Amino acid sequence: MNDEKNKTPSISATQISSKEIYSAFVKAQAELTNPRKTEQGFGYKFAGLPSVVTILKVLNKHGLAYIQMIQSDDHGKLVLELFLMHESGERLPSSFFPFDVTQKKGMSPEQSLGSCLTYFRRYQLTTYFGIASEEDIDGAGEVESIPEPKPKPKPPAKKAEPKPEPEAEIELSDTEIRKLALEKLSELKALKYADAIGFYPDTSSIKACKTFLNFTDQEIKDKVKKWGNK
């Protein structure tokens, strides 16, 4: 959604691009470093939003500043607008990051919005400024660092009784799977644990949600207890 023709910036600018802001951006980006990864996820570490914001303070040294604002598109979908401006008055085209807010059980609408904003602000900033706030999560982000439970063997059917007809497998939609994962987190009081390890049913992959749902309640409780004792 980084297209000025399809979206009108919320704050007007006299110039969309110019030599001064590009020159300052190049110098600032050369000094940017990846933030320290002190938060723990599913088998990987990542940097929280405060660490990312601190790293970006180097922009001010070169006369640059950014603003993130909540906007809505023509269809009413929420988007995060980010634009970079220079002390000369120049700025770059806005970047638009669409996101959804899912009402989380046990949270007020305001708390649910705040939780989503923290997550998506971090991803928008790291993508825009070309820094890495987490380790390679090609596998860990899908909860593949935790072994999946082995299916229990079925008991042999009695010879005196006919074999029952297999029941048709019920296909669940992605929305239903995410809802079940969120409800299970709430029932087991594991929302803080999930947030700490970076598992969000409303944004994580469907594979990660299915893997989570395969764990027994006791297995989840044990993981939460182990996390709380650190």
GUMI-140560 format. One record per residue: x, y, z of N, C-alpha, C, O in turn; residue in one letter; residue number from 1. Coordinates in pm, whole numbers. Layout:
# GUMI-140560
nxx:nyy:nzz:caxx:cayy:cazz:cxx:cyy:czz:oxx:oyy:ozz:aa:i
X:Y:Z:X:Y:Z:X:Y:Z:X:Y:Z:A:NUM;
...
***
This chain:
# GUMI-140560
nxx:nyy:nzz:caxx:cayy:cazz:cxx:cyy:czz:oxx:oyy:ozz:aa:i
82:-121:0:0:0:0:85:126:0:45:229:55:M:1;
203:118:-61:293:234:-61:275:310:-191:372:335:-263:N:2;
151:347:-221:119:409:-350:42:536:-325:-70:533:-276:D:3;
102:649:-359:38:778:-334:-87:798:-421:-174:877:-386:E:4;
-96:726:-536:-211:743:-624:-336:682:-564:-447:729:-589:K:5;
-320:574:-484:-434:504:-429:-472:551:-290:-578:514:-241:N:6;
-389:630:-226:-416:675:-90:-365:816:-73:-250:845:-105:K:7;
-448:903:-23:-410:1042:-2:-347:1057:136:-413:1023:234:T:8;
-224:1107:149:-162:1124:281:-248:1212:370:-311:1307:323:P:9;
-250:1180:500:-334:1255:592:-274:1393:622:-347:1484:661:S:10;
-143:1408:602:-76:1536:625:-13:1580:494:70:1508:438:I:11;
-50:1695:447:1:1742:319:149:1775:328:201:1807:435:S:12;
215:1767:216:358:1801:209:384:1884:86:324:1861:-20:A:13;
473:1979:100:504:2065:-14:582:1991:-120:571:2021:-238:T:14;
663:1892:-76:741:1813:-170:736:1668:-125:750:1640:-6:Q:15;
718:1577:-216:717:1436:-182:858:1380:-172:884:1296:-87:I:16;
948:1424:-256:1086:1376:-249:1180:1488:-293:1143:1573:-373:S:17;
1301:1487:-239:1400:1587:-274:1537:1542:-227:1550:1443:-156:S:18;
1636:1614:-267:1774:1574:-243:1807:1571:-95:1874:1479:-49:K:19;
1763:1671:-17:1802:1682:124:1755:1563:207:1833:1509:285:E:20;
1630:1523:192:1579:1415:276:1640:1281:237:1667:1197:324:I:21;
1663:1259:106:1726:1135:65:1870:1126:115:1916:1020:158:Y:22;
1941:1238:109:2079:1241:156:2085:1213:306:2170:1136:352:S:23;
1994:1275:382:1992:1253:527:1953:1110:560:2008:1051:653:A:24;
1860:1054:484:1814:917:508:1928:818:485:1945:724:562:F:25;
2005:838:378:2118:749:349:2220:751:463:2269:646:504:V:26;
2251:871:514:2348:883:623:2296:819:751:2370:751:822:K:27;
2168:840:780:2110:784:903:2104:632:895:2133:564:993:A:28;
2065:580:779:2053:435:766:2189:366:778:2197:252:823:Q:29;
2294:436:738:2428:380:750:2468:362:896:2554:279:927:A:30;
2407:439:987:2439:430:1129:2341:343:1207:2363:315:1325:E:31;
2234:301:1143:2136:218:1213:2193:79:1242:2262:21:1159:L:32;
2163:28:1360:2204:-107:1398:2080:-184:1442:1978:-124:1477:T:33;
2088:-314:1439:1976:-395:1484:1962:-386:1636:2063:-391:1706:N:34;
1841:-372:1687:1822:-363:1833:1855:-495:1902:1853:-601:1840:P:35;
1884:-485:2030:1914:-606:2109:1787:-689:2125:1680:-635:2153:R:36;
1800:-818:2109:1686:-909:2118:1681:-968:2259:1749:-1067:2288:K:37;
1601:-908:2344:1594:-950:2485:1464:-1020:2521:1451:-1074:2631:T:38;
1367:-1021:2427:1240:-1088:2453:1245:-1230:2400:1313:-1258:2301:E:39;
1172:-1322:2466:1175:-1462:2428:1047:-1502:2357:938:-1475:2406:Q:40;
1060:-1568:2240:944:-1620:2167:950:-1771:2164:1019:-1832:2246:G:41;
878:-1834:2072:878:-1978:2056:1011:-2022:1994:1020:-2035:1871:F:42;
1112:-2044:2075:1240:-2091:2024:1325:-1983:1961:1424:-2015:1895:G:43;
1292:-1857:1977:1371:-1749:1921:1358:-1625:2009:1268:-1615:2092:Y:44;
1449:-1532:1988:1447:-1407:2064:1413:-1291:1970:1442:-1295:1851:K:45;
1350:-1188:2026:1316:-1071:1945:1327:-945:2029:1330:-951:2152:F:46;
1334:-832:1961:1341:-702:2029:1201:-642:2037:1128:-641:1938:A:47;
1163:-593:2154:1032:-531:2171:1027:-393:2110:1130:-339:2068:G:48;
906:-335:2105:888:-203:2046:977:-96:2111:1035:-16:2038:L:49;
991:-91:2245:1077:12:2305:1221:7:2254:1283:111:2232:P:50;
1274:-114:2234:1412:-127:2184:1423:-76:2041:1523:-12:2005:S:51;
1321:-104:1959:1321:-57:1819:1316:95:1815:1390:158:1739:V:52;
1229:154:1896:1215:300:1898:1346:366:1942:1385:469:1888:V:53;
1413:307:2040:1539:362:2089:1645:363:1979:1719:460:1963:T:54;
1654:255:1902:1751:246:1793:1728:356:1690:1823:409:1633:I:55;
1602:389:1666:1568:487:1562:1594:632:1603:1572:723:1523:L:56;
1639:654:1726:1672:790:1769:1786:850:1685:1802:972:1681:K:57;
1863:763:1620:1973:813:1537:1921:897:1421:1996:976:1364:V:58;
1794:881:1384:1736:960:1276:1739:1110:1308:1766:1193:1221:L:59;
1712:1143:1436:1708:1283:1476:1842:1353:1457:1848:1473:1431:N:60;
1949:1277:1469:2083:1333:1451:2100:1390:1311:2178:1484:1291:K:61;
2028:1336:1216:2039:1379:1076:1918:1462:1033:1890:1475:914:H:62;
1846:1516:1130:1734:1604:1098:1610:1531:1049:1524:1591:985:G:63;
1600:1401:1080:1486:1321:1035:1395:1284:1151:1439:1274:1266:L:64;
1268:1264:1121:1171:1219:1221:1060:1145:1147:1035:1170:1029:A:65;
994:1055:1218:884:980:1157:759:993:1244:768:1025:1362:Y:66;
645:968:1184:518:969:1256:437:848:1212:430:817:1093:I:67;
377:778:1309:285:668:1280:145:710:1326:127:755:1439:Q:68;
48:694:1238:-88:735:1269:-186:627:1225:-162:557:1127:M:69;
-298:613:1299:-403:519:1262:-496:588:1163:-548:696:1191:I:70;
-516:525:1047:-605:577:946:-702:466:905:-693:355:957:Q:71;
-790:494:814:-878:392:757:-886:412:607:-884:526:559:S:72;
-894:301:532:-901:312:387:-1046:333:342:-1136:352:424:D:73;
-1067:328:212:-1200:354:157:-1302:247:196:-1422:269:185:D:74;
-1252:132:242:-1342:23:281:-1359:15:433:-1420:-79:484:H:75;
-1305:113:504:-1317:114:649:-1216:28:722:-1226:13:844:G:76;
-1119:-29:651:-1017:-113:713:-910:-26:776:-866:73:717:K:77;
-867:-63:897:-766:15:967:-629:-3:903:-593:-113:861:L:78;
-554:106:895:-417:103:844:-330:191:933:-375:290:989:V:79;
-203:152:943:-104:236:1009:-33:317:902:27:261:811:L:80;
-38:448:914:32:534:819:164:579:880:167:629:993:E:81;
271:561:807:403:607:852:462:695:743:466:657:626:L:82;
508:813:783:579:895:686:703:955:752:704:985:871:F:83;
807:971:671:936:1022:716:950:1166:670:929:1196:552:L:84;
987:1255:764:1001:1396:728:1139:1448:768:1206:1393:855:M:85;
1178:1554:700:1308:1616:721:1287:1758:774:1184:1819:747:H:86;
1385:1809:848:1372:1941:908:1360:2052:801:1319:2164:832:E:87;
1394:2020:679:1382:2117:569:1237:2134:523:1205:2228:450:S:88;
1150:2043:567:1011:2048:523:979:1942:419:863:1924:383:G:89;
1080:1873:371:1058:1767:274:1016:1639:345:1046:1621:464:E:90;
948:1551:275:915:1420:331:898:1318:220:874:1353:104:R:91;
910:1191:257:893:1081:162:747:1038:156:669:1072:246:L:92;
708:965:52:570:918:42:532:832:163:616:760:217:P:93;
407:841:203:360:764:317:362:614:288:347:571:174:S:94;
382:537:394:374:391:386:251:348:465:232:390:579:S:95;
167:263:405:44:220:470:49:71:502:76:-12:415:F:96;
22:38:627:32:-99:678:-106:-141:729:-146:-99:837:F:97;
-181:-223:653:-315:-263:698:-309:-361:814:-216:-442:821:P:98;
-405:-356:905:-408:-451:1016:-551:-470:1065:-637:-385:1045:F:99;
-574:-583:1131:-704:-616:1188:-694:-619:1339:-590:-655:1394:D:100;
-801:-581:1407:-808:-586:1552:-911:-691:1590:-1029:-677:1558:V:101;
-867:-795:1658:-957:-900:1706:-984:-880:1853:-891:-864:1933:T:102;
-1111:-880:1890:-1147:-866:2031:-1099:-989:2108:-1143:-1100:2081:Q:103;
-1008:-968:2201:-950:-1078:2278:-1029:-1100:2406:-1066:-1006:2475:K:104;
-1053:-1226:2436:-1130:-1260:2554:-1056:-1214:2679:-936:-1237:2694:K:105;
-1129:-1148:2767:-1067:-1098:2890:-1008:-960:2876:-955:-905:2972:G:106;
-1016:-902:2756:-962:-768:2733:-1074:-675:2686:-1169:-718:2621:M:107;
-1061:-549:2720:-1155:-449:2670:-1119:-417:2525:-1009:-450:2482:S:108;
-1209:-355:2448:-1175:-318:2310:-1050:-232:2301:-970:-245:2209:P:109;
-1034:-142:2399:-916:-55:2399:-788:-135:2421:-686:-110:2357:E:110;
-794:-234:2513:-676:-317:2538:-642:-403:2417:-525:-422:2385:Q:111;
-744:-455:2350:-721:-536:2230:-655:-452:2121:-564:-499:2053:S:112;
-702:-328:2104:-643:-238:2005:-498:-208:2040:-411:-210:1952:L:113;
-471:-181:2167:-335:-150:2209:-240:-266:2186:-126:-246:2144:G:114;
-287:-388:2213:-203:-506:2191:-167:-522:2044:-53:-551:2011:S:115;
-265:-503:1955:-239:-514:1811:-146:-403:1762:-56:-428:1681:C:116;
-167:-283:1812:-84:-169:1768:62:-191:1804:150:-163:1722:L:117;
89:-239:1925:226:-264:1966:294:-361:1871:408:-341:1831:T:118;
224:-466:1836:277:-570:1747:302:-516:1607:411:-535:1551:Y:119;
202:-447:1548:214:-403:1410:303:-279:1395:367:-262:1292:F:120;
307:-193:1497:399:-78:1489:543:-127:1477:621:-73:1398:R:121;
577:-229:1554:713:-282:1551:747:-336:1412:855:-310:1360:R:122;
655:-411:1352:682:-469:1221:688:-361:1113:769:-371:1020:Y:123;
605:-259:1123:610:-152:1023:743:-77:1031:804:-49:928:Q:124;
788:-45:1151:913:30:1168:1034:-49:1119:1119:5:1048:L:125;
1042:-177:1157:1158:-256:1115:1160:-277:965:1267:-280:904:T:126;
1043:-292:904:1037:-310:758:1076:-181:687:1153:-184:591:T:127;
1022:-69:732:1046:60:666:1193:100:673:1250:146:574:Y:128;
1254:82:790:1391:130:809:1497:21:787:1616:46:807:F:129;
1455:-98:748:1549:-202:710:1632:-259:823:1750:-287:804:G:130;
1572:-275:941:1643:-335:1053:1573:-464:1094:1457:-486:1059:I:131;
1643:-549:1167:1588:-678:1210:1565:-676:1360:1657:-652:1438:A:132;
1440:-702:1400:1408:-703:1543:1394:-843:1599:1361:-861:1716:S:133;
1419:-945:1514:1405:-1082:1562:1500:-1173:1487:1551:-1138:1381:E:134;
1522:-1292:1544:1606:-1390:1478:1528:-1454:1364:1409:-1428:1346:E:135;
1597:-1537:1285:1531:-1606:1175:1421:-1695:1232:1448:-1790:1305:D:136;
1295:-1664:1197:1182:-1739:1255:1107:-1817:1149:987:-1840:1162:I:137;
1177:-1858:1042:1109:-1937:939:1045:-2062:1000:939:-2106:956:D:138;
1113:-2119:1100:1056:-2237:1165:993:-2204:1298:884:-2249:1330:G:139;
1066:-2122:1379:1019:-2095:1514:890:-2018:1515:809:-2036:1606:A:140;
868:-1931:1415:746:-1852:1413:621:-1935:1394:510:-1889:1418:G:141;
640:-2061:1349:526:-2149:1331:519:-2254:1441:454:-2357:1426:E:142;
588:-2226:1552:587:-2311:1671:641:-2450:1638:605:-2547:1703:V:143;
729:-2459:1537:784:-2588:1502:898:-2628:1594:948:-2740:1584:E:144;
942:-2539:1684:1047:-2572:1778:995:-2665:1887:1075:-2727:1958:S:145;
863:-2675:1902:803:-2762:2001:752:-2885:1931:673:-2873:1837:I:146;
794:-3005:1972:750:-3125:1901:600:-3144:1912:540:-3121:2017:P:147;
541:-3186:1801:398:-3210:1801:368:-3340:1875:444:-3436:1862:E:148;
260:-3345:1952:227:-3467:2026:193:-3580:1932:128:-3559:1830:P:149;
239:-3703:1966:210:-3819:1883:65:-3861:1903:15:-3859:2015:K:150;
-3:-3899:1796:-142:-3942:1810:-152:-4070:1891:-68:-4159:1878:P:151;
-255:-4079:1974:-273:-4197:2056:-325:-4312:1970:-413:-4292:1886:K:152;
-271:-4434:1991:-319:-4548:1911:-463:-4581:1943:-506:-4573:2058:P:153;
-540:-4619:1840:-679:-4653:1860:-691:-4797:1913:-619:-4885:1867:K:154;
-781:-4820:2009:-799:-4957:2061:-858:-5047:1953:-937:-5000:1871:P:155;
-822:-5176:1952:-876:-5268:1850:-1026:-5286:1867:-1077:-5291:1979:P:156;
-1097:-5296:1755:-1242:-5314:1760:-1276:-5456:1806:-1206:-5552:1773:A:157;
-1383:-5466:1882:-1427:-5597:1929:-1478:-5680:1813:-1545:-5629:1723:K:158;
-1445:-5811:1815:-1484:-5898:1705:-1635:-5917:1699:-1692:-5934:1591:K:159;
-1702:-5915:1817:-1845:-5943:1820:-1927:-5825:1770:-2046:-5840:1740:A:160;
-1864:-5710:1760:-1938:-5591:1719:-1886:-5545:1583:-1766:-5551:1556:E:161;
-1975:-5500:1500:-1931:-5447:1369:-1853:-5317:1387:-1876:-5240:1481:P:162;
-1764:-5295:1298:-1685:-5173:1304:-1772:-5052:1275:-1847:-5051:1177:K:163;
-1762:-4950:1360:-1845:-4830:1336:-1800:-4757:1211:-1682:-4758:1176:P:164;
-1894:-4694:1146:-1862:-4614:1029:-1780:-4492:1072:-1817:-4426:1169:E:165;
-1672:-4462:1005:-1591:-4345:1045:-1670:-4216:1028:-1740:-4195:929:P:166;
-1657:-4131:1128:-1727:-4004:1123:-1656:-3908:1027:-1533:-3907:1017:E:167;
-1734:-3830:959:-1675:-3733:865:-1600:-3626:943:-1650:-3572:1042:A:168;
-1479:-3595:897:-1398:-3493:963:-1456:-3354:938:-1483:-3315:824:E:169;
-1475:-3281:1045:-1532:-3148:1035:-1421:-3049:999:-1322:-3036:1071:I:170;
-1440:-2980:890:-1343:-2880:847:-1373:-2747:915:-1485:-2696:905:E:171;
-1276:-2692:982:-1293:-2563:1047:-1230:-2454:961:-1128:-2475:896:L:172;
-1292:-2339:961:-1236:-2225:889:-1119:-2167:967:-1103:-2194:1086:S:173;
-1037:-2088:899:-922:-2025:966:-970:-1938:1082:-906:-1935:1188:D:174;
-1080:-1868:1063:-1133:-1782:1169:-1172:-1863:1291:-1145:-1822:1404:T:175;
-1236:-1980:1270:-1277:-2065:1382:-1156:-2121:1455:-1157:-2132:1577:E:176;
-1052:-2158:1379:-930:-2212:1441:-864:-2105:1527:-821:-2134:1639:I:177;
-854:-1981:1476:-793:-1872:1553:-876:-1845:1680:-821:-1820:1787:R:178;
-1008:-1849:1666:-1096:-1823:1780:-1078:-1929:1888:-1073:-1897:2006:K:179;
-1068:-2056:1847:-1048:-2164:1943:-915:-2150:2017:-907:-2173:2138:L:180;
-810:-2111:1942:-679:-2093:2005:-682:-1980:2106:-624:-1991:2214:A:181;
-750:-1869:2071:-760:-1756:2163:-841:-1793:2287:-804:-1755:2399:L:182;
-950:-1867:2269:-1033:-1908:2382:-955:-2002:2475:-969:-1995:2597:E:183;
-874:-2090:2416:-796:-2182:2498:-692:-2106:2580:-670:-2138:2697:K:184;
-627:-2007:2519:-531:-1924:2593:-599:-1854:2710:-543:-1847:2820:L:185;
-718:-1802:2687:-790:-1730:2792:-832:-1823:2904:-817:-1790:3021:S:186;
-886:-1940:2868:-933:-2036:2968:-819:-2086:3056:-837:-2110:3175:E:187;
-701:-2101:2997:-585:-2150:3073:-504:-2035:3134:-397:-2057:3191:L:188;
-557:-1911:3121:-490:-1793:3175:-345:-1784:3124:-252:-1760:3200:K:189;
-331:-1803:2995:-197:-1805:2934:-177:-1693:2835:-86:-1699:2752:A:190;
-262:-1587:2841:-250:-1476:2745:-117:-1402:2759:-54:-1369:2659:L:191;
-74:-1377:2885:53:-1307:2905:170:-1392:2855:266:-1340:2798:K:192;
160:-1522:2878:264:-1613:2831:274:-1610:2678:383:-1603:2622:Y:193;
159:-1614:2612:157:-1613:2466:213:-1482:2413:287:-1481:2315:A:194;
178:-1369:2478:227:-1239:2434:378:-1231:2451:448:-1171:2368:D:195;
429:-1291:2561:573:-1285:2587:655:-1364:2485:767:-1327:2452:A:196;
597:-1473:2434:670:-1556:2338:634:-1523:2194:684:-1586:2101:I:197;
547:-1422:2175:516:-1377:2040:416:-1463:1965:418:-1467:1842:G:198;
327:-1532:2039:225:-1613:1973:92:-1540:1983:37:-1524:2092:F:199;
39:-1496:1866:-87:-1423:1862:-183:-1497:1768:-163:-1496:1647:Y:200;
-286:-1561:1824:-378:-1639:1741:-438:-1561:1624:-466:-1618:1519:P:201;
-457:-1430:1643:-521:-1353:1537:-425:-1317:1424:-469:-1273:1318:D:202;
-293:-1334:1445:-198:-1298:1340:-97:-1409:1307:-39:-1408:1199:T:203;
-77:-1503:1399:16:-1612:1372:-41:-1703:1262:-158:-1693:1228:S:204;
44:-1790:1208:0:-1877:1100:-102:-1978:1151:-107:-2009:1270:S:205;
-185:-2028:1057:-285:-2129:1093:-215:-2255:1142:-265:-2323:1231:I:206;
-101:-2286:1084:-26:-2404:1128:15:-2391:1274:10:-2488:1350:K:207;
57:-2269:1314:96:-2246:1453:-24:-2263:1545:-12:-2321:1653:A:208;
-140:-2213:1504:-261:-2225:1586:-303:-2371:1601:-343:-2413:1709:C:209;
-293:-2449:1491:-329:-2590:1498:-235:-2666:1590:-277:-2752:1667:K:210;
-105:-2633:1581:-8:-2698:1668:-38:-2669:1814:-31:-2757:1899:T:211;
-72:-2543:1842:-106:-2505:1979:-228:-2582:2028:-229:-2629:2142:F:212;
-331:-2594:1945:-454:-2663:1986:-432:-2812:2009:-510:-2874:2081:L:213;
-328:-2870:1951:-299:-3011:1971:-242:-3042:2109:-246:-3156:2154:N:214;
-187:-2940:2177:-134:-2962:2310:-247:-2977:2411:-351:-2912:2399:F:215;
-227:-3063:2509:-327:-3080:2614:-323:-2961:2709:-227:-2885:2711:T:216;
-431:-2946:2786:-436:-2836:2883:-319:-2845:2980:-260:-2743:3016:D:217;
-287:-2967:3022:-179:-2983:3120:-44:-2944:3061:39:-2885:3130:Q:218;
-23:-2977:2934:104:-2939:2870:118:-2788:2863:227:-2734:2886:E:219;
9:-2718:2833:14:-2573:2829:38:-2516:2968:118:-2424:2984:I:220;
-30:-2571:3069:-11:-2524:3206:134:-2542:3250:191:-2455:3316:K:221;
194:-2654:3212:334:-2679:3249:427:-2576:3185:522:-2530:3247:D:222;
397:-2541:3058:481:-2443:2990:466:-2304:3054:565:-2232:3070:K:223;
343:-2269:3090:320:-2140:3155:391:-2135:3290:451:-2034:3326:V:224;
383:-2245:3365:447:-2251:3496:598:-2239:3483:663:-2168:3560:K:225;
655:-2310:3384:800:-2304:3361:842:-2164:3322:945:-2115:3368:K:226;
761:-2097:3236:790:-1958:3196:784:-1865:3315:867:-1775:3327:W:227;
685:-1883:3404:668:-1794:3519:778:-1809:3622:800:-1717:3702:G:228;
848:-1924:3623:953:-1947:3721:1089:-1897:3676:1188:-1905:3749:N:229;
1092:-1845:3552:1223:-1794:3502:1260:-1664:3574:1365:-1606:3547:K:230;
***
